[in-house]
């Protein structure tokens, strides 16, 4: 799950006109962004999963003698 993050220190490389062209991040911030992207990919893949109500799961487990 995505967590709130402190504001990342981002630096930019600009062209002669001052237009931002590239971003410089610390390796920790970069790795954290990659983790967040992976989390989003997993969440998107699970979006169509079938969800079962917790009470129904408990009921079925009791019925099956597993609880």
mmCIF file of the N, C-alpha and C atoms, coordinates in Angstrom:
data_MODEL
# 
_entry.id   MODEL 
# 
loop_
_atom_site.group_PDB 
_atom_site.id 
_atom_site.type_symbol 
_atom_site.label_atom_id 
_atom_site.label_alt_id 
_atom_site.label_comp_id 
_atom_site.label_asym_id 
_atom_site.label_entity_id 
_atom_site.label_seq_id 
_atom_site.pdbx_PDB_ins_code 
_atom_site.Cartn_x 
_atom_site.Cartn_y 
_atom_site.Cartn_z 
_atom_site.occupancy 
_atom_site.B_iso_or_equiv 
_atom_site.pdbx_formal_charge 
_atom_site.auth_seq_id 
_atom_site.auth_comp_id 
_atom_site.auth_asym_id 
_atom_site.auth_atom_id 
_atom_site.pdbx_PDB_model_num 
ATOM 1   N N  . UNK A 1 1  ? 0.845   -1.179  0.000   1.00 0.00 ? 1  UNK A N  1 
ATOM 2   C CA . UNK A 1 1  ? 0.000   0.000   0.000   1.00 0.00 ? 1  UNK A CA 1 
ATOM 3   C C  . UNK A 1 1  ? 0.886   1.236   0.000   1.00 0.00 ? 1  UNK A C  1 
ATOM 4   N N  . UNK A 1 2  ? 0.458   2.226   -0.702  1.00 0.00 ? 2  UNK A N  1 
ATOM 5   C CA . UNK A 1 2  ? 1.230   3.460   -0.766  1.00 0.00 ? 2  UNK A CA 1 
ATOM 6   C C  . UNK A 1 2  ? 1.142   4.206   0.551   1.00 0.00 ? 2  UNK A C  1 
ATOM 7   N N  . UNK A 1 3  ? 2.247   4.717   0.971   1.00 0.00 ? 3  UNK A N  1 
ATOM 8   C CA . UNK A 1 3  ? 2.299   5.495   2.203   1.00 0.00 ? 3  UNK A CA 1 
ATOM 9   C C  . UNK A 1 3  ? 2.564   6.943   1.845   1.00 0.00 ? 3  UNK A C  1 
ATOM 10  N N  . UNK A 1 4  ? 2.131   7.830   2.725   1.00 0.00 ? 4  UNK A N  1 
ATOM 11  C CA . UNK A 1 4  ? 2.477   9.233   2.495   1.00 0.00 ? 4  UNK A CA 1 
ATOM 12  C C  . UNK A 1 4  ? 3.975   9.377   2.668   1.00 0.00 ? 4  UNK A C  1 
ATOM 13  N N  . UNK A 1 5  ? 4.568   10.136  1.828   1.00 0.00 ? 5  UNK A N  1 
ATOM 14  C CA . UNK A 1 5  ? 6.015   10.325  1.872   1.00 0.00 ? 5  UNK A CA 1 
ATOM 15  C C  . UNK A 1 5  ? 6.322   11.785  2.145   1.00 0.00 ? 5  UNK A C  1 
ATOM 16  N N  . UNK A 1 6  ? 7.465   11.974  2.797   1.00 0.00 ? 6  UNK A N  1 
ATOM 17  C CA . UNK A 1 6  ? 7.929   13.353  2.939   1.00 0.00 ? 6  UNK A CA 1 
ATOM 18  C C  . UNK A 1 6  ? 8.270   13.865  1.546   1.00 0.00 ? 6  UNK A C  1 
ATOM 19  N N  . UNK A 1 7  ? 8.249   15.137  1.394   1.00 0.00 ? 7  UNK A N  1 
ATOM 20  C CA . UNK A 1 7  ? 8.553   15.712  0.081   1.00 0.00 ? 7  UNK A CA 1 
ATOM 21  C C  . UNK A 1 7  ? 9.982   15.341  -0.313  1.00 0.00 ? 7  UNK A C  1 
ATOM 22  N N  . UNK A 1 8  ? 10.110  14.825  -1.505  1.00 0.00 ? 8  UNK A N  1 
ATOM 23  C CA . UNK A 1 8  ? 11.417  14.411  -1.987  1.00 0.00 ? 8  UNK A CA 1 
ATOM 24  C C  . UNK A 1 8  ? 12.196  15.619  -2.481  1.00 0.00 ? 8  UNK A C  1 
ATOM 25  N N  . UNK A 1 9  ? 13.492  15.572  -2.231  1.00 0.00 ? 9  UNK A N  1 
ATOM 26  C CA . UNK A 1 9  ? 14.355  16.642  -2.718  1.00 0.00 ? 9  UNK A CA 1 
ATOM 27  C C  . UNK A 1 9  ? 14.670  16.347  -4.183  1.00 0.00 ? 9  UNK A C  1 
ATOM 28  N N  . UNK A 1 10 ? 14.141  17.180  -5.046  1.00 0.00 ? 10 UNK A N  1 
ATOM 29  C CA . UNK A 1 10 ? 14.301  16.984  -6.483  1.00 0.00 ? 10 UNK A CA 1 
ATOM 30  C C  . UNK A 1 10 ? 15.079  18.159  -7.051  1.00 0.00 ? 10 UNK A C  1 
ATOM 31  N N  . UNK A 1 11 ? 16.052  17.822  -7.888  1.00 0.00 ? 11 UNK A N  1 
ATOM 32  C CA . UNK A 1 11 ? 16.792  18.864  -8.601  1.00 0.00 ? 11 UNK A CA 1 
ATOM 33  C C  . UNK A 1 11 ? 16.573  18.642  -10.089 1.00 0.00 ? 11 UNK A C  1 
ATOM 34  N N  . UNK A 1 12 ? 16.664  19.722  -10.842 1.00 0.00 ? 12 UNK A N  1 
ATOM 35  C CA . UNK A 1 12 ? 16.406  19.649  -12.274 1.00 0.00 ? 12 UNK A CA 1 
ATOM 36  C C  . UNK A 1 12 ? 17.623  20.110  -13.058 1.00 0.00 ? 12 UNK A C  1 
ATOM 37  N N  . UNK A 1 13 ? 17.766  19.523  -14.229 1.00 0.00 ? 13 UNK A N  1 
ATOM 38  C CA . UNK A 1 13 ? 18.724  20.012  -15.214 1.00 0.00 ? 13 UNK A CA 1 
ATOM 39  C C  . UNK A 1 13 ? 17.900  20.782  -16.236 1.00 0.00 ? 13 UNK A C  1 
ATOM 40  N N  . UNK A 1 14 ? 18.318  21.999  -16.508 1.00 0.00 ? 14 UNK A N  1 
ATOM 41  C CA . UNK A 1 14 ? 17.557  22.856  -17.420 1.00 0.00 ? 14 UNK A CA 1 
ATOM 42  C C  . UNK A 1 14 ? 18.373  23.179  -18.666 1.00 0.00 ? 14 UNK A C  1 
ATOM 43  N N  . UNK A 1 15 ? 17.660  23.572  -19.694 1.00 0.00 ? 15 UNK A N  1 
ATOM 44  C CA . UNK A 1 15 ? 18.351  24.029  -20.900 1.00 0.00 ? 15 UNK A CA 1 
ATOM 45  C C  . UNK A 1 15 ? 18.684  25.515  -20.742 1.00 0.00 ? 15 UNK A C  1 
ATOM 46  N N  . UNK A 1 16 ? 19.243  26.101  -21.777 1.00 0.00 ? 16 UNK A N  1 
ATOM 47  C CA . UNK A 1 16 ? 19.676  27.500  -21.716 1.00 0.00 ? 16 UNK A CA 1 
ATOM 48  C C  . UNK A 1 16 ? 18.526  28.461  -21.438 1.00 0.00 ? 16 UNK A C  1 
ATOM 49  N N  . UNK A 1 17 ? 17.315  28.060  -21.829 1.00 0.00 ? 17 UNK A N  1 
ATOM 50  C CA . UNK A 1 17 ? 16.144  28.917  -21.607 1.00 0.00 ? 17 UNK A CA 1 
ATOM 51  C C  . UNK A 1 17 ? 15.510  28.698  -20.229 1.00 0.00 ? 17 UNK A C  1 
ATOM 52  N N  . UNK A 1 18 ? 16.053  27.767  -19.461 1.00 0.00 ? 18 UNK A N  1 
ATOM 53  C CA . UNK A 1 18 ? 15.510  27.491  -18.134 1.00 0.00 ? 18 UNK A CA 1 
ATOM 54  C C  . UNK A 1 18 ? 14.406  26.452  -18.113 1.00 0.00 ? 18 UNK A C  1 
ATOM 55  N N  . UNK A 1 19 ? 14.159  25.796  -19.236 1.00 0.00 ? 19 UNK A N  1 
ATOM 56  C CA . UNK A 1 19 ? 13.148  24.741  -19.285 1.00 0.00 ? 19 UNK A CA 1 
ATOM 57  C C  . UNK A 1 19 ? 13.691  23.469  -18.645 1.00 0.00 ? 19 UNK A C  1 
ATOM 58  N N  . UNK A 1 20 ? 12.909  22.877  -17.767 1.00 0.00 ? 20 UNK A N  1 
ATOM 59  C CA . UNK A 1 20 ? 13.331  21.643  -17.101 1.00 0.00 ? 20 UNK A CA 1 
ATOM 60  C C  . UNK A 1 20 ? 13.406  20.520  -18.125 1.00 0.00 ? 20 UNK A C  1 
ATOM 61  N N  . UNK A 1 21 ? 14.539  19.828  -18.150 1.00 0.00 ? 21 UNK A N  1 
ATOM 62  C CA . UNK A 1 21 ? 14.756  18.765  -19.125 1.00 0.00 ? 21 UNK A CA 1 
ATOM 63  C C  . UNK A 1 21 ? 14.982  17.405  -18.474 1.00 0.00 ? 21 UNK A C  1 
ATOM 64  N N  . UNK A 1 22 ? 15.585  17.384  -17.293 1.00 0.00 ? 22 UNK A N  1 
ATOM 65  C CA . UNK A 1 22 ? 15.879  16.133  -16.605 1.00 0.00 ? 22 UNK A CA 1 
ATOM 66  C C  . UNK A 1 22 ? 15.716  16.335  -15.110 1.00 0.00 ? 22 UNK A C  1 
ATOM 67  N N  . UNK A 1 23 ? 15.574  15.207  -14.396 1.00 0.00 ? 23 UNK A N  1 
ATOM 68  C CA . UNK A 1 23 ? 15.370  15.238  -12.950 1.00 0.00 ? 23 UNK A CA 1 
ATOM 69  C C  . UNK A 1 23 ? 16.502  14.487  -12.274 1.00 0.00 ? 23 UNK A C  1 
ATOM 70  N N  . UNK A 1 24 ? 16.952  15.026  -11.157 1.00 0.00 ? 24 UNK A N  1 
ATOM 71  C CA . UNK A 1 24 ? 17.958  14.347  -10.345 1.00 0.00 ? 24 UNK A CA 1 
ATOM 72  C C  . UNK A 1 24 ? 17.313  14.022  -9.001  1.00 0.00 ? 24 UNK A C  1 
ATOM 73  N N  . UNK A 1 25 ? 17.310  12.737  -8.649  1.00 0.00 ? 25 UNK A N  1 
ATOM 74  C CA . UNK A 1 25 ? 16.774  12.266  -7.367  1.00 0.00 ? 25 UNK A CA 1 
ATOM 75  C C  . UNK A 1 25 ? 17.866  11.527  -6.618  1.00 0.00 ? 25 UNK A C  1 
ATOM 76  N N  . UNK A 1 26 ? 17.732  11.466  -5.302  1.00 0.00 ? 26 UNK A N  1 
ATOM 77  C CA . UNK A 1 26 ? 18.638  10.607  -4.544  1.00 0.00 ? 26 UNK A CA 1 
ATOM 78  C C  . UNK A 1 26 ? 18.296  9.160   -4.901  1.00 0.00 ? 26 UNK A C  1 
ATOM 79  N N  . UNK A 1 27 ? 19.237  8.262   -4.717  1.00 0.00 ? 27 UNK A N  1 
ATOM 80  C CA . UNK A 1 27 ? 18.990  6.849   -5.025  1.00 0.00 ? 27 UNK A CA 1 
ATOM 81  C C  . UNK A 1 27 ? 17.871  6.306   -4.149  1.00 0.00 ? 27 UNK A C  1 
ATOM 82  N N  . UNK A 1 28 ? 17.777  6.773   -2.904  1.00 0.00 ? 28 UNK A N  1 
ATOM 83  C CA . UNK A 1 28 ? 16.698  6.316   -2.019  1.00 0.00 ? 28 UNK A CA 1 
ATOM 84  C C  . UNK A 1 28 ? 15.335  6.752   -2.541  1.00 0.00 ? 28 UNK A C  1 
ATOM 85  N N  . UNK A 1 29 ? 15.220  8.006   -2.961  1.00 0.00 ? 29 UNK A N  1 
ATOM 86  C CA . UNK A 1 29 ? 13.957  8.492   -3.516  1.00 0.00 ? 29 UNK A CA 1 
ATOM 87  C C  . UNK A 1 29 ? 13.603  7.741   -4.803  1.00 0.00 ? 29 UNK A C  1 
ATOM 88  N N  . UNK A 1 30 ? 14.603  7.491   -5.627  1.00 0.00 ? 30 UNK A N  1 
ATOM 89  C CA . UNK A 1 30 ? 14.383  6.754   -6.873  1.00 0.00 ? 30 UNK A CA 1 
ATOM 90  C C  . UNK A 1 30 ? 13.866  5.347   -6.588  1.00 0.00 ? 30 UNK A C  1 
ATOM 91  N N  . UNK A 1 31 ? 14.534  4.651   -5.657  1.00 0.00 ? 31 UNK A N  1 
ATOM 92  C CA . UNK A 1 31 ? 14.109  3.295   -5.305  1.00 0.00 ? 31 UNK A CA 1 
ATOM 93  C C  . UNK A 1 31 ? 12.700  3.292   -4.719  1.00 0.00 ? 31 UNK A C  1 
ATOM 94  N N  . UNK A 1 32 ? 12.370  4.302   -3.932  1.00 0.00 ? 32 UNK A N  1 
ATOM 95  C CA . UNK A 1 32 ? 11.034  4.394   -3.354  1.00 0.00 ? 32 UNK A CA 1 
ATOM 96  C C  . UNK A 1 32 ? 9.987   4.601   -4.442  1.00 0.00 ? 32 UNK A C  1 
ATOM 97  N N  . UNK A 1 33 ? 10.303  5.411   -5.432  1.00 0.00 ? 33 UNK A N  1 
ATOM 98  C CA . UNK A 1 33 ? 9.383   5.596   -6.560  1.00 0.00 ? 33 UNK A CA 1 
ATOM 99  C C  . UNK A 1 33 ? 9.159   4.284   -7.314  1.00 0.00 ? 33 UNK A C  1 
ATOM 100 N N  . UNK A 1 34 ? 10.228  3.514   -7.509  1.00 0.00 ? 34 UNK A N  1 
ATOM 101 C CA . UNK A 1 34 ? 10.086  2.215   -8.170  1.00 0.00 ? 34 UNK A CA 1 
ATOM 102 C C  . UNK A 1 34 ? 9.180   1.292   -7.364  1.00 0.00 ? 34 UNK A C  1 
ATOM 103 N N  . UNK A 1 35 ? 9.355   1.274   -6.036  1.00 0.00 ? 35 UNK A N  1 
ATOM 104 C CA . UNK A 1 35 ? 8.496   0.465   -5.165  1.00 0.00 ? 35 UNK A CA 1 
ATOM 105 C C  . UNK A 1 35 ? 7.040   0.884   -5.292  1.00 0.00 ? 35 UNK A C  1 
ATOM 106 N N  . UNK A 1 36 ? 6.806   2.189   -5.291  1.00 0.00 ? 36 UNK A N  1 
ATOM 107 C CA . UNK A 1 36 ? 5.438   2.696   -5.413  1.00 0.00 ? 36 UNK A CA 1 
ATOM 108 C C  . UNK A 1 36 ? 4.814   2.277   -6.743  1.00 0.00 ? 36 UNK A C  1 
ATOM 109 N N  . UNK A 1 37 ? 5.591   2.324   -7.810  1.00 0.00 ? 37 UNK A N  1 
ATOM 110 C CA . UNK A 1 37 ? 5.091   1.905   -9.121  1.00 0.00 ? 37 UNK A CA 1 
ATOM 111 C C  . UNK A 1 37 ? 4.737   0.424   -9.096  1.00 0.00 ? 37 UNK A C  1 
ATOM 112 N N  . UNK A 1 38 ? 5.597   -0.399  -8.489  1.00 0.00 ? 38 UNK A N  1 
ATOM 113 C CA . UNK A 1 38 ? 5.308   -1.831  -8.374  1.00 0.00 ? 38 UNK A CA 1 
ATOM 114 C C  . UNK A 1 38 ? 4.014   -2.058  -7.602  1.00 0.00 ? 38 UNK A C  1 
ATOM 115 N N  . UNK A 1 39 ? 3.823   -1.316  -6.506  1.00 0.00 ? 39 UNK A N  1 
ATOM 116 C CA . UNK A 1 39 ? 2.592   -1.435  -5.716  1.00 0.00 ? 39 UNK A CA 1 
ATOM 117 C C  . UNK A 1 39 ? 1.369   -1.087  -6.556  1.00 0.00 ? 39 UNK A C  1 
ATOM 118 N N  . UNK A 1 40 ? 1.475   -0.042  -7.365  1.00 0.00 ? 40 UNK A N  1 
ATOM 119 C CA . UNK A 1 40 ? 0.357   0.357   -8.219  1.00 0.00 ? 40 UNK A CA 1 
ATOM 120 C C  . UNK A 1 40 ? 0.049   -0.699  -9.279  1.00 0.00 ? 40 UNK A C  1 
ATOM 121 N N  . UNK A 1 41 ? 1.079   -1.316  -9.829  1.00 0.00 ? 41 UNK A N  1 
ATOM 122 C CA . UNK A 1 41 ? 0.880   -2.373  -10.823 1.00 0.00 ? 41 UNK A CA 1 
ATOM 123 C C  . UNK A 1 41 ? 0.154   -3.556  -10.185 1.00 0.00 ? 41 UNK A C  1 
ATOM 124 N N  . UNK A 1 42 ? 0.570   -3.937  -8.983  1.00 0.00 ? 42 UNK A N  1 
ATOM 125 C CA . UNK A 1 42 ? -0.076  -5.044  -8.269  1.00 0.00 ? 42 UNK A CA 1 
ATOM 126 C C  . UNK A 1 42 ? -1.529  -4.699  -7.959  1.00 0.00 ? 42 UNK A C  1 
ATOM 127 N N  . UNK A 1 43 ? -1.764  -3.485  -7.480  1.00 0.00 ? 43 UNK A N  1 
ATOM 128 C CA . UNK A 1 43 ? -3.130  -3.059  -7.157  1.00 0.00 ? 43 UNK A CA 1 
ATOM 129 C C  . UNK A 1 43 ? -4.013  -3.079  -8.404  1.00 0.00 ? 43 UNK A C  1 
ATOM 130 N N  . UNK A 1 44 ? -3.488  -2.627  -9.522  1.00 0.00 ? 44 UNK A N  1 
ATOM 131 C CA . UNK A 1 44 ? -4.264  -2.624  -10.765 1.00 0.00 ? 44 UNK A CA 1 
ATOM 132 C C  . UNK A 1 44 ? -4.589  -4.048  -11.208 1.00 0.00 ? 44 UNK A C  1 
ATOM 133 N N  . UNK A 1 45 ? -3.640  -4.962  -11.037 1.00 0.00 ? 45 UNK A N  1 
ATOM 134 C CA . UNK A 1 45 ? -3.861  -6.351  -11.426 1.00 0.00 ? 45 UNK A CA 1 
ATOM 135 C C  . UNK A 1 45 ? -4.927  -7.006  -10.551 1.00 0.00 ? 45 UNK A C  1 
ATOM 136 N N  . UNK A 1 46 ? -5.034  -6.578  -9.306  1.00 0.00 ? 46 UNK A N  1 
ATOM 137 C CA . UNK A 1 46 ? -6.004  -7.169  -8.373  1.00 0.00 ? 46 UNK A CA 1 
ATOM 138 C C  . UNK A 1 46 ? -7.367  -6.497  -8.434  1.00 0.00 ? 46 UNK A C  1 
ATOM 139 N N  . UNK A 1 47 ? -7.488  -5.467  -9.232  1.00 0.00 ? 47 UNK A N  1 
ATOM 140 C CA . UNK A 1 47 ? -8.726  -4.698  -9.288  1.00 0.00 ? 47 UNK A CA 1 
ATOM 141 C C  . UNK A 1 47 ? -9.930  -5.555  -9.668  1.00 0.00 ? 47 UNK A C  1 
ATOM 142 N N  . UNK A 1 48 ? -9.726  -6.572  -10.475 1.00 0.00 ? 48 UNK A N  1 
ATOM 143 C CA . UNK A 1 48 ? -10.832 -7.415  -10.935 1.00 0.00 ? 48 UNK A CA 1 
ATOM 144 C C  . UNK A 1 48 ? -10.991 -8.679  -10.099 1.00 0.00 ? 48 UNK A C  1 
ATOM 145 N N  . UNK A 1 49 ? -10.207 -8.825  -9.032  1.00 0.00 ? 49 UNK A N  1 
ATOM 146 C CA . UNK A 1 49 ? -10.338 -9.990  -8.161  1.00 0.00 ? 49 UNK A CA 1 
ATOM 147 C C  . UNK A 1 49 ? -11.729 -10.039 -7.547  1.00 0.00 ? 49 UNK A C  1 
ATOM 148 N N  . UNK A 1 50 ? -12.205 -11.243 -7.336  1.00 0.00 ? 50 UNK A N  1 
ATOM 149 C CA . UNK A 1 50 ? -13.494 -11.435 -6.675  1.00 0.00 ? 50 UNK A CA 1 
ATOM 150 C C  . UNK A 1 50 ? -13.283 -11.268 -5.178  1.00 0.00 ? 50 UNK A C  1 
ATOM 151 N N  . UNK A 1 51 ? -14.106 -10.440 -4.565  1.00 0.00 ? 51 UNK A N  1 
ATOM 152 C CA . UNK A 1 51 ? -14.011 -10.198 -3.131  1.00 0.00 ? 51 UNK A CA 1 
ATOM 153 C C  . UNK A 1 51 ? -15.136 -10.939 -2.423  1.00 0.00 ? 51 UNK A C  1 
ATOM 154 N N  . UNK A 1 52 ? -14.798 -11.532 -1.274  1.00 0.00 ? 52 UNK A N  1 
ATOM 155 C CA . UNK A 1 52 ? -15.775 -12.251 -0.466  1.00 0.00 ? 52 UNK A CA 1 
ATOM 156 C C  . UNK A 1 52 ? -15.859 -11.566 0.883   1.00 0.00 ? 52 UNK A C  1 
ATOM 157 N N  . UNK A 1 53 ? -17.076 -11.317 1.323   1.00 0.00 ? 53 UNK A N  1 
ATOM 158 C CA . UNK A 1 53 ? -17.323 -10.677 2.601   1.00 0.00 ? 53 UNK A CA 1 
ATOM 159 C C  . UNK A 1 53 ? -16.670 -11.480 3.732   1.00 0.00 ? 53 UNK A C  1 
ATOM 160 N N  . UNK A 1 54 ? -16.054 -10.796 4.667   1.00 0.00 ? 54 UNK A N  1 
ATOM 161 C CA . UNK A 1 54 ? -15.348 -11.432 5.782   1.00 0.00 ? 54 UNK A CA 1 
ATOM 162 C C  . UNK A 1 54 ? -16.263 -12.374 6.557   1.00 0.00 ? 54 UNK A C  1 
ATOM 163 N N  . UNK A 1 55 ? -17.483 -11.947 6.834   1.00 0.00 ? 55 UNK A N  1 
ATOM 164 C CA . UNK A 1 55 ? -18.426 -12.791 7.577   1.00 0.00 ? 55 UNK A CA 1 
ATOM 165 C C  . UNK A 1 55 ? -18.748 -14.074 6.822   1.00 0.00 ? 55 UNK A C  1 
ATOM 166 N N  . UNK A 1 56 ? -18.837 -13.994 5.504   1.00 0.00 ? 56 UNK A N  1 
ATOM 167 C CA . UNK A 1 56 ? -19.109 -15.195 4.704   1.00 0.00 ? 56 UNK A CA 1 
ATOM 168 C C  . UNK A 1 56 ? -17.923 -16.153 4.733   1.00 0.00 ? 56 UNK A C  1 
ATOM 169 N N  . UNK A 1 57 ? -16.727 -15.610 4.745   1.00 0.00 ? 57 UNK A N  1 
ATOM 170 C CA . UNK A 1 57 ? -15.534 -16.457 4.843   1.00 0.00 ? 57 UNK A CA 1 
ATOM 171 C C  . UNK A 1 57 ? -15.539 -17.187 6.181   1.00 0.00 ? 57 UNK A C  1 
ATOM 172 N N  . UNK A 1 58 ? -15.800 -16.453 7.256   1.00 0.00 ? 58 UNK A N  1 
ATOM 173 C CA . UNK A 1 58 ? -15.853 -17.077 8.581   1.00 0.00 ? 58 UNK A CA 1 
ATOM 174 C C  . UNK A 1 58 ? -16.936 -18.148 8.639   1.00 0.00 ? 58 UNK A C  1 
ATOM 175 N N  . UNK A 1 59 ? -18.089 -17.848 8.083   1.00 0.00 ? 59 UNK A N  1 
ATOM 176 C CA . UNK A 1 59 ? -19.194 -18.807 8.056   1.00 0.00 ? 59 UNK A CA 1 
ATOM 177 C C  . UNK A 1 59 ? -18.783 -20.085 7.334   1.00 0.00 ? 59 UNK A C  1 
ATOM 178 N N  . UNK A 1 60 ? -18.130 -19.936 6.188   1.00 0.00 ? 60 UNK A N  1 
ATOM 179 C CA . UNK A 1 60 ? -17.701 -21.108 5.421   1.00 0.00 ? 60 UNK A CA 1 
ATOM 180 C C  . UNK A 1 60 ? -16.623 -21.895 6.167   1.00 0.00 ? 60 UNK A C  1 
ATOM 181 N N  . UNK A 1 61 ? -15.699 -21.201 6.813   1.00 0.00 ? 61 UNK A N  1 
ATOM 182 C CA . UNK A 1 61 ? -14.660 -21.885 7.585   1.00 0.00 ? 61 UNK A CA 1 
ATOM 183 C C  . UNK A 1 61 ? -15.271 -22.671 8.738   1.00 0.00 ? 61 UNK A C  1 
ATOM 184 N N  . UNK A 1 62 ? -16.262 -22.099 9.402   1.00 0.00 ? 62 UNK A N  1 
ATOM 185 C CA . UNK A 1 62 ? -16.950 -22.814 10.491  1.00 0.00 ? 62 UNK A CA 1 
ATOM 186 C C  . UNK A 1 62 ? -17.688 -24.031 9.936   1.00 0.00 ? 62 UNK A C  1 
ATOM 187 N N  . UNK A 1 63 ? -18.359 -23.842 8.823   1.00 0.00 ? 63 UNK A N  1 
ATOM 188 C CA . UNK A 1 63 ? -19.101 -24.930 8.183   1.00 0.00 ? 63 UNK A CA 1 
ATOM 189 C C  . UNK A 1 63 ? -18.165 -26.075 7.807   1.00 0.00 ? 63 UNK A C  1 
ATOM 190 N N  . UNK A 1 64 ? -16.962 -25.732 7.354   1.00 0.00 ? 64 UNK A N  1 
ATOM 191 C CA . UNK A 1 64 ? -15.975 -26.736 6.955   1.00 0.00 ? 64 UNK A CA 1 
ATOM 192 C C  . UNK A 1 64 ? -15.194 -27.292 8.137   1.00 0.00 ? 64 UNK A C  1 
ATOM 193 N N  . UNK A 1 65 ? -15.498 -26.807 9.346   1.00 0.00 ? 65 UNK A N  1 
ATOM 194 C CA . UNK A 1 65 ? -14.815 -27.292 10.541  1.00 0.00 ? 65 UNK A CA 1 
ATOM 195 C C  . UNK A 1 65 ? -13.393 -26.782 10.690  1.00 0.00 ? 65 UNK A C  1 
ATOM 196 N N  . UNK A 1 66 ? -13.087 -25.719 10.033  1.00 0.00 ? 66 UNK A N  1 
ATOM 197 C CA . UNK A 1 66 ? -11.730 -25.175 10.104  1.00 0.00 ? 66 UNK A CA 1 
ATOM 198 C C  . UNK A 1 66 ? -11.597 -24.067 11.136  1.00 0.00 ? 66 UNK A C  1 
ATOM 199 N N  . UNK A 1 67 ? -12.721 -23.699 11.732  1.00 0.00 ? 67 UNK A N  1 
ATOM 200 C CA . UNK A 1 67 ? -12.707 -22.684 12.791  1.00 0.00 ? 67 UNK A CA 1 
ATOM 201 C C  . UNK A 1 67 ? -13.495 -23.161 13.977  1.00 0.00 ? 67 UNK A C  1 
# 
